[in-house]
Amino acid sequence: MKLIRHSLALVGTAVLFFSTSLAAQAEFVENNYVCEDAYMEVATACGDNAVAVEKKRLNDLYMSVYPTLGQQQKARLDKEQRAWLKTRNEKCDFNYARPMNNSVVYAMVSADVCVANETQKRSRVIYNEYDIK
């Protein structure tokens, strides 16, 4: 049963990753992450994968736009990116230094989903602002 859950999580991640990669080239597709409703092992994998997928999408968009910009535009984008990272980290930060339990694990998953969603929002801004097709 454990193997089946891990396999389903990996297949889901591969499909999500592939669809997101294609979406970055065609149109922006919103991903809906509902990781907290799964069993703990699946939920943590889902949260980790959501973050990885959205960070890759943002990086791909950023790297496709950045080389086309002039110096002032690059400086503006860098400044915006630093401000966005600060805001995202403040919103999604998770610090916990006590013993772990189920509630803490699900709070960590929620923090990962927050990071994924905020990163997806930032990707949408860059996608729209720079008219990526």
Contact map, one row per residue, 1 for C-alpha under 8 A:
1111100000000000000000000000000000000000000000000000000000000000000000000000000000000000000000000000000000000000000000000000000000000
1111110000000000000000000000000000000000000000000000000000000000000000000000000000000000000000000000000000000000000000000000000000000
1111111000000000000000000000000000000000000000000000000000000000000000000000000000000000000000000000000000000000000000000000000000000
1111111100000000000000000000000000000000000000000000000000000000000000000000000000000000000000000000000000000000000000000000000000000
1111111110000000000000000000000000000000010000000000000000000000000000000000000000000000000000000000000000000000000000000000000000000
0111111111000000000000000000000000000000010000000000000000000000000000000000000000000000000000000000000000000000000000000000000000000
0011111111100000000000000000000000000000000000000000000000000000000000000000000000000000000000000000000000000000000000000000000000000
0001111111110000000000000000000000000000000000000000000000000000000000000000000000000000000000000000000000000000000000000000000000000
0000111111111000000000000000000000000000010011000000000000000000000000000000000000000000000000000000000000000000000000000000000000000
0000011111111100000000000000000000000000000000000000000000000000000000000000000000000000000000000000000000000000000000000000000000000
0000001111111110000000000000000000000000000000000000000000000000000000000000000000000000000000000000000000000000000000000000000000000
0000000111111111000000000000000000000000000000000000000000000000000000000000000000000000000000000000000000000000000000000000000000000
0000000011111111100000000000000000000000000001001100000000000000000000000000000000000000000000000000000000000000000000000000000000000
0000000001111111110000000000000000000000000000000000000000000000000000000000000000000000000000000000000000000000000000000000000000000
0000000000111111111000000000000000000000000000000000000000000000000000000000000000000000000000000000000000000000000000000000000000000
0000000000011111111100000000000000000000000000000000100000000000000000000000000000000000000000000000000000000000000000000000000000000
0000000000001111111110000000000000000000000000000000100000000000000000000000000000000000000000000000000000000000000000000000000000000
0000000000000111111111000000000000000000000000000000000000000000000000000000000000000000000000000000000000000000000000000000000000000
0000000000000011111111100000000000000000000000000000000000000000000000000000000000000000000000000000000000000000000000000000000000000
0000000000000001111111110000100000000000000000000000100010000000000000000000000000000000000000000000000000000000000000000000000000000
0000000000000000111111111000000000000000000000000000000010000000000000000000000000000000000000000000000000000000000000000000000000000
0000000000000000011111111100000000000000000000000000000000000000000000000000000000000000000000000000000000000000000000000000000000000
0000000000000000001111111111100000000000000000000000000000000000000000000000000000000000000000000000000000000000000000000000000000000
0000000000000000000111111111000000000000000000000000000010011000000000000000000000000000000000000000000000000000000000000000000000001
0000000000000000000011111110000000000000000000000000000000000000000000000000000000000000000000000000000000000000000000000000000000011
0000000000000000000001111111000000000000000000000000000000000000000000000000000000000000000000000000000000000000000000000000000000001
0000000000000000000000111111100000000000000000000000000000000000000000000000000000000000000000000000000000000000000000000000000000001
0000000000000000000000110111110000000000000000000000000000000000000000000000000000000000000000000000000000000000000000000001001000000
0000000000000000000100100011111000000000000000000000000000000000000000000000000000000000000000000000000000000000000000000000000000000
0000000000000000000000000001111100000000000000000000000000000000000000000000000000000000000000000000000000000000000000010000000000000
0000000000000000000000000000111110000000000000000000000000000000000000000000000000000000000000000000000000000000000000010000000000000
0000000000000000000000000000011111000000000000000000000000000000000000000000000000000000000000000000000000000000000000000000000000000
0000000000000000000000000000001111100000000000000100000000000000000000000000000000000000000000000000000000000000100010000000000000000
0000000000000000000000000000000111111000000000000000000000000000000000000000000000000000000000000000000000000000100000000000000000000
0000000000000000000000000000000011111100011101100000000000000000000000000000000000000000000000000000000000001100100000000000000000000
0000000000000000000000000000000001111110001000000000000000000000000000000000000000000000000000000000000001001100000000000000000000000
0000000000000000000000000000000001111110001000000000000000000000000000000000000000000000000000000000000000000000000000000000000000000
0000000000000000000000000000000000111111011000000000000000000000000000000000000000000000000000000000000000000000000000000000000000000
0000000000000000000000000000000000011111111000000000000000000000000000000000000000000000000000000000000000000000000000000000000000000
0000000000000000000000000000000000000111111100000000000000000000000000000000000000000000000000000000010011000000000000000000000000000
0000000000000000000000000000000000000011111110000000000000000000000000000000000000000000000000000000000000000000000000000000000000000
0000110010000000000000000000000000100111111111000000000000000000000000000000000000000000000000000000000000000000000000000000000000000
0000000000000000000000000000000000111111111111100000000000000000000000000000000000000000000000000000000001001000000000000000000000000
0000000000000000000000000000000000100001111111110000000000000000000000000000000000000000000000000000000011011000000000000000000000000
0000000010000000000000000000000000000000111111111000000000000000000000000000000000000000000000000000000000000000000000000000000000000
0000000010001000000000000000000000100000011111111100000000000000000000000000000000000000000000000000000000000000000000000000000000000
0000000000000000000000000000000000100000001111111110000000000000000000000000000000000000000000000000000000001101100100000000000000000
0000000000000000000000000000000000000000000111111111000000000000000000000000000000000000000000000000000000001001000000000000000000000
0000000000001000000000000000000000000000000011111111100000000000000000000000000000000000000000000000000000000000000000000000000000000
0000000000001000000000000000000010000000000001111111110000000000000000000000000000000000000000000000000000000001100100000000000000000
0000000000000000000000000000000000000000000000111111111000000000000000000000000000000000000000000000000000000001101100100000000000000
0000000000000000000000000000000000000000000000011111111100000000000000000000000000000000000000000000000000000000000100000000000000000
0000000000000001100100000000000000000000000000001111111110000000000000000000000000000000000000000000000000000000000100000000000000000
0000000000000000000000000000000000000000000000000111111111000000000000000000000000000000000000000000000000000000000110110000000000000
0000000000000000000000000000000000000000000000000011111111100000000000000000000000000000000000000000000000000000000100100000000000000
0000000000000000000000000000000000000000000000000001111111110000000000000000000000000000000000000000000000000000000000000000000000000
0000000000000000000110010000000000000000000000000000111111111000000000000000000000000000000000000000000000000000000000010010000000000
0000000000000000000000000000000000000000000000000000011111111100000000000000000000000000000000000000000000000000000000110110000000000
0000000000000000000000000000000000000000000000000000001111111110000000000000000000000000000000000000000000000000000000000000000000000
0000000000000000000000010000000000000000000000000000000111111111000000000000000000000000000000000000000000000000000000000000000000000
0000000000000000000000010000000000000000000000000000000011111111100000000000000000000000000000000000000000000000000000000010011000000
0000000000000000000000000000000000000000000000000000000001111111110000000000000000000000000000000000000000000000000000000000010000000
0000000000000000000000000000000000000000000000000000000000111111111000000000000000000000000000000000000000000000000000000000000000000
0000000000000000000000000000000000000000000000000000000000011111111100000000000000000000000000000000000000000000000000000000000000000
0000000000000000000000000000000000000000000000000000000000001111111110000000000000000000000000000000000000000000000000000000000001000
0000000000000000000000000000000000000000000000000000000000000111111110000100000000000000000000000000000000000000000000000000000000000
0000000000000000000000000000000000000000000000000000000000000011111110000000000000000000000000000000000000000000000000000000000000000
0000000000000000000000000000000000000000000000000000000000000001111111000000000000000000000000000000000000000000000000000000000000000
0000000000000000000000000000000000000000000000000000000000000000111111111100000000000000000000000000000000000000000000000000000000000
0000000000000000000000000000000000000000000000000000000000000000000111111100000000000000000000000000000000000000000000000000000000000
0000000000000000000000000000000000000000000000000000000000000000000011111110000000000000000000000000000000000000000000000000000000000
0000000000000000000000000000000000000000000000000000000000000000000011111111000000000000000000000000000000000000000000000000000000000
0000000000000000000000000000000000000000000000000000000000000000000011111111100000000000000000000000000000000000000000000000000000000
0000000000000000000000000000000000000000000000000000000000000000010011111111110000000000000000000000000000000000000000000000000000000
0000000000000000000000000000000000000000000000000000000000000000000000111111111000000000000000000000000000000000000000000000000000000
0000000000000000000000000000000000000000000000000000000000000000000000011111111100000000000000000000000000000000000000000000000000000
0000000000000000000000000000000000000000000000000000000000000000000000001111111110000000000000000000000000000000000000000000000000000
0000000000000000000000000000000000000000000000000000000000000000000000000111111111000000000000000000000000000000000000000000000000000
0000000000000000000000000000000000000000000000000000000000000000000000000011111111100000000000000000000000000000000000000000000000000
0000000000000000000000000000000000000000000000000000000000000000000000000001111111110000000000000000000000000000000000000000000000000
0000000000000000000000000000000000000000000000000000000000000000000000000000111111111000000000000000000000000000000000000000000000000
0000000000000000000000000000000000000000000000000000000000000000000000000000011111111100000000000000000000000000000000000000000000000
0000000000000000000000000000000000000000000000000000000000000000000000000000001111111110000000000000000000000000000000000000000000000
0000000000000000000000000000000000000000000000000000000000000000000000000000000111111111000000000000000000000000000000000100000000000
0000000000000000000000000000000000000000000000000000000000000000000000000000000011111111100000000000000000000000000000000000000000000
0000000000000000000000000000000000000000000000000000000000000000000000000000000001111111110000000000000000000000000000000000000000000
0000000000000000000000000000000000000000000000000000000000000000000000000000000000111111111000000000000000000000000000000000000000000
0000000000000000000000000000000000000000000000000000000000000000000000000000000000011111111110000000000000000000001001100000000000000
0000000000000000000000000000000000000000000000000000000000000000000000000000000000001111111110000000000000000000001000000000000000000
0000000000000000000000000000000000000000000000000000000000000000000000000000000000000111111110000000000000000000000000000000000000000
0000000000000000000000000000000000000000000000000000000000000000000000000000000000000011111110000000000000000000010000000000000000000
0000000000000000000000000000000000000000000000000000000000000000000000000000000000000001111111000000000000000011011000000000000000000
0000000000000000000000000000000000000000000000000000000000000000000000000000000000000001111111100000000000000010000000000000000000000
0000000000000000000000000000000000000000000000000000000000000000000000000000000000000000000111110000000000110010000000000000000000000
0000000000000000000000000000000000000000000000000000000000000000000000000000000000000000000011111000000000000000000000000000000000000
0000000000000000000000000000000000000000000000000000000000000000000000000000000000000000000001111100000100000000000000000000000000000
0000000000000000000000000000000000000000000000000000000000000000000000000000000000000000000000111110000000000000000000000000000000000
0000000000000000000000000000000000000000000000000000000000000000000000000000000000000000000000011111000000000000000000000000000000000
0000000000000000000000000000000000000000000000000000000000000000000000000000000000000000000000001111100000000000000000000000000000000
0000000000000000000000000000000000000000000000000000000000000000000000000000000000000000000000000111110110000000000000000000000000000
0000000000000000000000000000000000000000000000000000000000000000000000000000000000000000000000000011111110000000000000000000000000000
0000000000000000000000000000000000000001000000000000000000000000000000000000000000000000000000000001111111000000000000000000000000000
0000000000000000000000000000000000000000000000000000000000000000000000000000000000000000000000000000111111100000000000000000000000000
0000000000000000000000000000000000000000000000000000000000000000000000000000000000000000000000010001111111110000000000000000000000000
0000000000000000000000000000000000000001000100000000000000000000000000000000000000000000000000000001111111111000000000000000000000000
0000000000000000000000000000000000010001001100000000000000000000000000000000000000000000000000000000011111111100000000000000000000000
0000000000000000000000000000000000000000000000000000000000000000000000000000000000000000000001000000001111111110000000000000000000000
0000000000000000000000000000000000000000000100000000000000000000000000000000000000000000000001000000000111111111000000000000000000000
0000000000000000000000000000000000110000001100110000000000000000000000000000000000000000000000000000000011111111100000000000000000000
0000000000000000000000000000000000110000000000100000000000000000000000000000000000000000000000000000000001111111110000000000000000000
0000000000000000000000000000000000000000000000000000000000000000000000000000000000000000000111000000000000111111111000000000000000000
0000000000000000000000000000000000000000000000110110000000000000000000000000000000000000000100000000000000011111111100000000000000000
0000000000000000000000000000000011100000000000100110000000000000000000000000000000000000000000000000000000001111111110000000000000000
0000000000000000000000000000000000000000000000000000000000000000000000000000000000000000001100000000000000000111111111000000000000000
0000000000000000000000000000000000000000000000000010000000000000000000000000000000000001100100000000000000000011111111100000000000000
0000000000000000000000000000000000000000000000100111111000000000000000000000000000000000000000000000000000000001111111110000000000000
0000000000000000000000000000000010000000000000000000010000000000000000000000000000000000000000000000000000000000111111111000000000000
0000000000000000000000000000000000000000000000000000000000000000000000000000000000000001000000000000000000000000011111111100000000000
0000000000000000000000000000000000000000000000000010011001000000000000000000000000000001000000000000000000000000001111111110000000000
0000000000000000000000000000011000000000000000000000010011000000000000000000000000000000000000000000000000000000000111111111000000000
0000000000000000000000000000000000000000000000000000000000000000000000000000000000000000000000000000000000000000000011111111100000000
0000000000000000000000000000000000000000000000000000000001000000000000000000000000010000000000000000000000000000000001111111110000000
0000000000000000000000000000000000000000000000000000000011001000000000000000000000000000000000000000000000000000000000111111111000000
0000000000000000000000000001000000000000000000000000000000000000000000000000000000000000000000000000000000000000000000011111111100000
0000000000000000000000000000000000000000000000000000000000000000000000000000000000000000000000000000000000000000000000001111111110000
0000000000000000000000000000000000000000000000000000000000001100000000000000000000000000000000000000000000000000000000000111111111000
0000000000000000000000000001000000000000000000000000000000001000000000000000000000000000000000000000000000000000000000000011111111110
0000000000000000000000000000000000000000000000000000000000000000000000000000000000000000000000000000000000000000000000000001111111110
0000000000000000000000000000000000000000000000000000000000000000000000000000000000000000000000000000000000000000000000000000111111100
0000000000000000000000000000000000000000000000000000000000000000100000000000000000000000000000000000000000000000000000000000011111110
0000000000000000000000000000000000000000000000000000000000000000000000000000000000000000000000000000000000000000000000000000001111111
0000000000000000000000001000000000000000000000000000000000000000000000000000000000000000000000000000000000000000000000000000001101111
0000000000000000000000011110000000000000000000000000000000000000000000000000000000000000000000000000000000000000000000000000000000111
